Amino acid sequence: MNSYQLPKFIILWLILLFPAYVNAKYTHPEKWYNNKYCNGKIEYIMPDRTRCDCLTDTHAIEYDFGKKWAEAIGQSLYYSLQTGRRAGIVLIIDDPEEIRYWIRLNSTIIHFKLPIDTWKVHK
């Protein structure tokens, strides 16, 4: 191993050894919020093998972090299509500055009259 390869090896080793530190941007992982707030079936596997984060008697709910608000719209609508339940999004706001994502999410839903209910959780 030459001297150039050694730092790459050490960095890779640290990433593999300490993955929590590499992904420490958020207070908790998405699954933590799902487990804490879902009042239904968690990680419900649908016929096409996709997974709905939380399936209740009335909603198919996608949990996502603020910056993924747009992706959450598509996922929740697809889960609704697959389950016949109303689409829902729980947007995780991990930082007060991320409230802009909450506004974007709800502005888009209102503008296009999308059949999606939304909730937000804070760290």
N, C-alpha and C positions, 0 to 999 in steps of 0.2 A: 504494500500500500504506500503510495507516495504521499508527500505532505499535503497535497491538494485534496486527496481523497479522504484523509483522516478527518478534517472538519465536517465533511458531508456525512461520514459514517457516524460521528458523534451526534450530530443534529438528528439524523434518522433514529438513532438509538434512543435519544431523549424523547422524541415524539412518540415512539412506540412504548416507551417505559412510562411516560407521564401524559397520557392523552387528555386527562381532565384539565391540565394546565394549558394545553394547546387550544382547547375549546372552552376556555374559561370566560368567554365574552359575556355569557348570560349567567344570571344568578342561579337558575335551575334549568335543567333540560326540559324540552317540550313535554316529554312523558311525565315529568313530575307534576306539571299543571293538569295534565289529562287525568292522572291518577287521583289528584286532590279534588277536582271539580266535576268530573263526569259522574252523573247519576244514571248511568246506563251501562251498556256493554262497552268495554274498552277494547280498542283494536279489533273491531268486528270485521271478520273476513267475509267479503262479498263473493258471489258466484264467480266473478272474473278474477278472483284472487287479490284484488285491491283491498286496502284496509281503511275503514272509516275509524277515525280517532275515537269517536264516542257516538254510540247509537242509543237513543232513548225511544220511548214510546211514540214521541212526536217529531223528533229531529235527528238528522244525520249531521254531526258536528265535526268541523275541522278546527283543530287547535294549531295556531301558528304565531310566530313572533311578528312584531310590528312591521318590520321591513319586508315581510313576505305576504303583505295584505292582498296584493293582486293575485298571487298564486292561490291563496286561500279561497278566493271567489270561485275560481274554476273547480277546485277540488270539492268544495261544499256542494256546488250545483251537480257535479257528477255523482257524489254520494247520494244526493237526493234522488237523482234519476234512478240509481241502482236499487234504492230501498223503498221508494215511494213516500218517504218522509220529508218534512220541510227541511230545507238547507239551513245550517247554522254555522257561525264562525265565532270562536273564542279567540280574540286577539290579545296576545300577551304583550303588555307594555312594560318593558324592563327598565326604562329610563324616561323621565318626564319629557324629554325632547321628542320621544317617539309618539307623542299624542298626535303628531301630524299624520301618522299612518292611520290612526283611528278615524280622523277626519276624512282622509282620502277614501278609506274603505266605505264609510257610510255615505259620503257624497256620491260615489259611484253607484252604490246600491239604490239610493234615492233617485238619482238622475235616470237610470235605466229601468227603474221599477222592478228590480230583481227580487224574487221571493226568498230572501235570506234574512234571518234574524241574527243579530250580533250582540255579543257581550264582550267586555274587556276585563282582564285581570291584571293586577299590578304585582310587582315582586314583593 
